[in-house]
Amino acid sequence: MRRWWLFTVAAGLLLASCAAEQPEVRTPPTSNASPGCTAAPTASGRTQESLSSGGRDRSYARYVPFGLDARKPAPLVLDLTAYSPATVEESISGFTKPDAAGKVKADDVGAVVITPEPVNGQGLLTWNYKNIPWWTDDQRFVSDLLDDVERDACIDTSRVLVMGFAVGGVFGSIVACDQADRFAALVTVSGLYSPDDCAPAKPLPVLSFHGTADRFVPFDGGVGTGASGLALSDATTEGLLFMSARPGALASSQAWAAHNGCRSDPVDDAVAQGVTRKAWGGCRGGADVVLYVIEGGEHTWPGSNGMSALTDLLGPVSNAVVANDVIWDFFAAHTGVHN
């Protein structure tokens, strides 16, 4: 039923304007133009694309910003959904949708955005982050997907951001562990994770947001209670994030700080009412780890303009910070991209 997939596509937390924050100066990576820079220019706007991966037909939504120079390599955002079709994630994260002021973030910053369709699970679409053997290989799909996009569109392969909400954030974290060489940063909302065997090939900047009142993916870890009363079947809950115990937001951030060789103790900064920014600095390659803690925040994407239909299920959206502004400022500071 539609209520099920609507269920975890709301993500909550964090976000905001951090104009007062002055990140350390970093050397931006060398621009690497993808093969698509010599192909025919891609049309602006949203299209539905398809490819074959692991012997199965897969699809994704691709958004090419308006006003983009087709011959200038563009940054790429891989947006991983949570238990929903791509259309829902596009509304939740809002990168390709008008915000409250009518502006589209992807157009403003000149970023190509891809939102792949999950195919695993029954009733609730999800990613194979648990390596269930009879489900599709989503790690391979991500690699094939990036190859497909970079072949067709003019992408700067040194400026690729992977982000996700809830299980999309968990799966994005796993992908970042295993395919760190393909990404410039990792961003999650209600879903940062570090597997025990995580060994990134390089330090990767990490930004996450998490609300302290998240009932589906608890801030302190453990098993969420938000799904109680929904009467989900065993087949539906197989492989679902909120039905499994997991480390909390702080522990996951500390694990990534250790991967990056950061200082063990974060610096706290109150950036807005009820919002604390915890930053682990001194990392190798300037790959900072930052966690935005939203006091009382629920399972939502802070500042989202597309979650009104999910309020009863997931909770109200915090507007103390605008996540997409924080995300792009963080990404730009670590890659040299300017909006």
C-alpha positions as CSV (number, residue, x, y, z in Angstrom):
1,M,0.0,0.0,0.0
2,R,1.2,3.5,-0.8
3,R,1.4,4.4,2.9
4,W,4.2,1.9,3.3
5,W,6.6,3.4,0.8
6,L,5.6,6.9,1.9
7,F,6.7,5.7,5.3
8,T,10.4,6.1,5.2
9,V,10.9,8.7,2.6
10,A,10.9,11.5,5.0
11,A,14.1,12.4,6.5
12,G,14.8,14.6,9.1
13,L,17.3,16.8,10.3
14,L,19.8,19.1,10.1
15,L,20.5,21.6,7.7
16,A,21.2,25.1,7.6
17,S,22.9,28.2,6.7
18,C,26.4,28.1,8.1
19,A,27.4,31.5,6.8
20,A,29.2,32.1,10.1
21,E,31.3,28.9,9.6
22,Q,34.7,29.4,7.8
23,P,36.1,26.1,6.7
24,E,39.8,25.7,6.4
25,V,41.3,26.4,3.0
26,R,41.8,23.2,1.0
27,T,43.4,22.4,-2.3
28,P,40.5,21.5,-4.6
29,P,40.8,18.3,-6.6
30,T,41.9,18.4,-10.2
31,S,38.9,18.6,-12.6
32,N,38.4,15.3,-14.5
33,A,36.1,15.5,-17.5
34,S,34.0,12.4,-18.1
35,P,33.6,10.8,-21.6
36,G,30.3,12.5,-21.9
37,C,32.0,15.8,-22.4
38,T,32.8,14.8,-26.0
39,A,29.3,13.3,-26.6
40,A,26.2,15.2,-27.8
41,P,25.0,17.7,-25.2
42,T,22.3,16.4,-22.9
43,A,18.9,18.2,-22.7
44,S,18.1,20.2,-19.6
45,G,15.4,19.1,-17.2
46,R,14.3,15.8,-15.9
47,T,14.4,12.6,-17.9
48,Q,13.9,8.9,-17.0
49,E,16.9,6.8,-18.0
50,S,17.5,3.1,-18.1
51,L,20.5,0.7,-18.1
52,S,21.3,-3.0,-17.7
53,S,23.1,-4.0,-14.5
54,G,23.7,-7.5,-13.3
55,G,21.4,-8.9,-16.1
56,R,18.5,-6.8,-14.9
57,D,16.9,-3.6,-16.4
58,R,17.3,-0.7,-14.0
59,S,16.2,2.9,-14.2
60,Y,16.9,6.3,-12.7
61,A,15.8,9.9,-12.8
62,R,18.3,12.3,-14.3
63,Y,18.1,16.1,-13.8
64,V,20.3,18.3,-15.9
65,P,20.2,21.9,-14.7
66,F,19.0,24.7,-16.8
67,G,21.7,27.2,-17.9
68,L,24.4,24.6,-17.7
69,D,27.4,24.9,-20.1
70,A,27.2,21.5,-21.9
71,R,31.0,21.5,-22.4
72,K,32.0,22.4,-18.9
73,P,32.3,19.4,-16.5
74,A,29.5,19.6,-13.9
75,P,29.4,18.3,-10.4
76,L,27.2,15.2,-9.9
77,V,24.8,14.4,-7.0
78,L,23.8,10.8,-6.4
79,D,20.6,11.0,-4.3
80,L,19.6,7.6,-2.7
81,T,16.0,7.2,-1.8
82,A,14.5,5.5,1.2
83,Y,11.7,2.9,0.7
84,S,10.2,4.9,-2.2
85,P,10.2,5.6,-5.9
86,A,12.6,8.3,-7.1
87,T,9.8,10.8,-7.4
88,V,9.2,10.8,-3.7
89,E,12.9,11.2,-2.9
90,E,13.1,14.1,-5.3
91,S,10.3,15.9,-3.3
92,I,11.9,15.0,0.0
93,S,15.4,16.2,-0.6
94,G,14.2,18.9,-3.0
95,F,17.4,19.3,-4.9
96,T,15.6,19.4,-8.2
97,K,12.4,21.0,-7.0
98,P,11.5,24.7,-6.3
99,D,12.2,25.7,-2.7
100,A,10.1,28.0,-0.6
101,A,11.5,30.9,-2.6
102,G,10.9,29.2,-5.9
103,K,14.5,28.4,-6.6
104,V,15.8,25.1,-7.7
105,K,19.1,24.2,-5.9
106,A,20.4,22.1,-8.8
107,D,20.0,25.0,-11.2
108,D,21.6,27.5,-8.8
109,V,24.7,25.4,-8.3
110,G,24.9,23.8,-11.8
111,A,24.8,20.2,-10.6
112,V,23.5,17.2,-12.4
113,V,21.4,15.1,-10.0
114,I,20.6,11.4,-10.4
115,T,18.0,9.5,-8.3
116,P,18.0,5.8,-8.9
117,E,15.0,3.5,-8.5
118,P,15.3,0.7,-5.9
119,V,13.9,-2.7,-6.9
120,N,14.4,-4.9,-3.8
121,G,11.9,-5.7,-1.1
122,Q,8.1,-6.4,-1.0
123,G,5.8,-3.4,-0.4
124,L,8.6,-1.1,0.7
125,L,11.3,-0.6,-1.9
126,T,14.8,-0.7,-0.5
127,W,18.5,-1.2,-1.2
128,N,20.4,-4.4,-0.7
129,Y,22.6,-3.0,2.1
130,K,22.5,-6.3,4.0
131,N,23.8,-8.4,1.0
132,I,20.7,-10.6,0.8
133,P,21.9,-13.2,-1.8
134,W,18.6,-13.4,-3.7
135,W,18.3,-9.6,-4.0
136,T,20.0,-7.6,-6.8
137,D,23.6,-6.4,-6.4
138,D,23.0,-2.7,-5.7
139,Q,26.7,-2.0,-5.2
140,R,27.3,-3.1,-8.8
141,F,24.3,-1.0,-9.9
142,V,25.8,2.1,-8.4
143,S,29.0,1.6,-10.2
144,D,27.2,0.8,-13.5
145,L,25.0,3.8,-12.9
146,L,27.9,6.2,-12.5
147,D,29.5,4.8,-15.6
148,D,26.3,5.4,-17.6
149,V,25.8,8.9,-16.4
150,E,29.5,9.9,-16.9
151,R,29.4,8.4,-20.4
152,D,26.3,10.4,-21.5
153,A,26.7,13.7,-19.6
154,C,29.6,16.1,-19.1
155,I,30.6,15.3,-15.5
156,D,33.5,16.3,-13.3
157,T,34.4,12.9,-11.9
158,S,36.4,14.5,-9.1
159,R,33.3,16.2,-7.8
160,V,30.7,13.5,-7.2
161,L,28.6,13.6,-4.0
162,V,26.7,10.6,-2.7
163,M,23.8,11.5,-0.4
164,G,20.8,9.6,1.0
165,F,18.0,9.6,3.5
166,A,17.4,6.8,6.1
167,V,18.2,3.5,4.4
168,G,19.5,5.6,1.4
169,G,22.0,7.1,3.8
170,V,23.0,3.7,5.2
171,F,23.5,2.3,1.7
172,G,25.3,5.5,0.7
173,S,27.6,5.0,3.6
174,I,28.4,1.4,2.6
175,V,28.9,2.5,-1.0
176,A,31.3,5.3,0.2
177,C,33.2,2.7,2.2
178,D,33.7,0.4,-0.8
179,Q,33.9,2.9,-3.7
180,A,35.5,5.9,-2.0
181,D,37.6,6.6,-5.1
182,R,34.5,7.5,-7.0
183,F,33.2,10.2,-4.6
184,A,34.3,13.5,-3.2
185,A,32.0,13.5,-0.1
186,L,29.2,11.6,1.7
187,V,26.1,13.3,3.1
188,T,23.3,11.5,5.0
189,V,20.0,12.5,6.7
190,S,19.0,10.0,9.5
191,G,21.2,7.3,8.2
192,L,25.0,7.6,8.7
193,Y,26.6,4.2,9.1
194,S,30.0,2.6,9.3
195,P,30.2,-1.1,8.7
196,D,32.8,-3.0,10.8
197,D,34.8,-3.8,7.7
198,C,34.7,-0.2,6.3
199,A,38.1,0.7,4.9
200,P,37.7,3.6,2.5
201,A,40.5,3.9,-0.1
202,K,40.9,7.6,0.8
203,P,39.7,10.0,3.5
204,L,36.2,11.2,2.5
205,P,34.5,14.3,3.9
206,V,31.3,13.3,5.8
207,L,28.3,15.5,6.7
208,S,25.2,14.1,8.5
209,F,22.0,15.3,10.0
210,H,20.0,13.6,12.7
211,G,17.1,14.5,15.0
212,T,17.1,13.5,18.6
213,A,13.4,12.5,18.5
214,D,13.7,10.3,15.4
215,R,11.4,7.3,16.1
216,F,12.3,5.3,13.0
217,V,16.1,5.6,13.1
218,P,16.9,6.5,16.7
219,F,19.6,9.1,17.4
220,D,21.1,6.9,20.1
221,G,20.9,3.8,18.0
222,G,19.0,0.5,18.5
223,V,15.8,-0.4,16.9
224,G,13.2,2.2,15.9
225,T,9.7,2.2,17.2
226,G,8.1,4.3,14.5
227,A,6.8,1.3,12.5
228,S,4.9,-0.2,15.4
229,G,1.2,-0.3,14.6
230,L,1.7,-0.4,10.9
231,A,1.2,-4.2,10.8
232,L,4.1,-4.8,8.3
233,S,4.5,-8.5,7.3
234,D,7.7,-10.4,7.7
235,A,8.2,-10.4,4.0
236,T,7.9,-6.6,3.9
237,T,10.2,-5.9,6.8
238,E,13.0,-8.2,5.5
239,G,16.1,-6.0,5.1
240,L,14.5,-2.9,6.4
241,L,16.7,-0.4,8.4
242,F,14.2,0.5,11.1
243,M,13.7,-3.1,12.0
244,S,17.4,-3.7,12.8
245,A,19.6,-2.5,15.6
246,R,22.2,0.0,14.5
247,P,24.8,2.3,16.1
248,G,23.7,5.8,16.9
249,A,24.5,9.0,15.0
250,L,27.3,10.0,17.3
251,A,29.0,6.6,17.2
252,S,28.8,6.5,13.4
253,S,30.3,10.0,13.1
254,Q,33.1,9.0,15.5
255,A,33.8,5.9,13.3
256,W,34.1,8.0,10.2
257,A,36.3,10.4,12.1
258,A,38.6,7.5,12.9
259,H,38.6,6.4,9.2
260,N,39.8,9.9,8.3
261,G,42.4,10.2,11.0
262,C,40.6,13.2,12.7
263,R,40.9,14.4,16.2
264,S,38.9,12.2,18.6
265,D,36.9,15.0,20.2
266,P,34.5,17.2,18.2
267,V,34.1,20.9,18.5
268,D,30.5,21.9,19.2
269,D,28.9,25.0,17.8
270,A,25.3,26.2,18.4
271,V,24.4,27.3,14.8
272,A,20.7,27.9,15.3
273,Q,18.1,27.5,18.1
274,G,18.0,23.8,18.9
275,V,20.8,22.9,16.4
276,T,24.3,21.9,17.4
277,R,27.1,21.4,14.8
278,K,29.6,18.8,16.0
279,A,32.8,18.9,13.9
280,W,35.8,16.5,14.0
281,G,38.8,18.4,12.6
282,G,42.5,17.7,12.0
283,C,41.6,15.0,9.4
284,R,43.8,13.7,6.7
285,G,43.4,15.6,3.5
286,G,41.0,18.1,5.2
287,A,38.3,15.4,5.1
288,D,36.2,16.8,8.0
289,V,33.4,14.8,9.7
290,V,30.4,17.0,10.7
291,L,27.2,16.1,12.5
292,Y,24.2,18.4,12.8
293,V,22.2,17.5,15.9
294,I,18.6,18.7,15.7
295,E,17.1,18.8,19.2
296,G,13.6,17.4,19.0
297,G,13.9,16.8,15.3
298,E,12.0,13.8,13.9
299,H,12.4,11.6,10.8
300,T,12.4,14.5,8.3
301,W,14.7,16.5,6.0
302,P,15.4,19.8,7.6
303,G,14.1,22.7,5.5
304,S,12.3,20.4,3.1
305,N,9.5,22.0,1.1
306,G,8.1,18.7,0.0
307,M,7.1,16.7,3.1
308,S,3.8,18.2,4.1
309,A,1.9,15.0,3.2
310,L,4.1,13.0,5.5
311,T,3.9,15.0,8.7
312,D,1.4,12.7,10.4
313,L,3.6,9.7,9.8
314,L,7.1,11.1,10.2
315,G,6.7,14.3,12.2
316,P,7.0,18.0,11.4
317,V,9.9,19.3,9.4
318,S,12.5,21.4,11.3
319,N,13.2,24.7,9.6
320,A,15.9,25.8,12.0
321,V,18.4,25.1,9.3
322,V,18.1,24.5,5.5
323,A,19.9,21.2,4.8
324,N,20.4,21.8,1.2
325,D,22.3,25.0,1.8
326,V,24.4,23.4,4.4
327,I,25.1,20.4,2.1
328,W,26.2,22.5,-0.8
329,D,28.4,24.8,1.3
330,F,30.1,21.7,2.8
331,F,30.6,20.1,-0.6
332,A,31.9,23.4,-2.2
333,A,34.3,23.9,0.7
334,H,35.8,20.4,0.0
335,T,35.8,20.4,-3.8
336,G,36.2,24.0,-4.9
337,V,32.8,24.1,-6.5
338,H,31.2,27.5,-6.3
339,N,27.5,28.4,-6.5
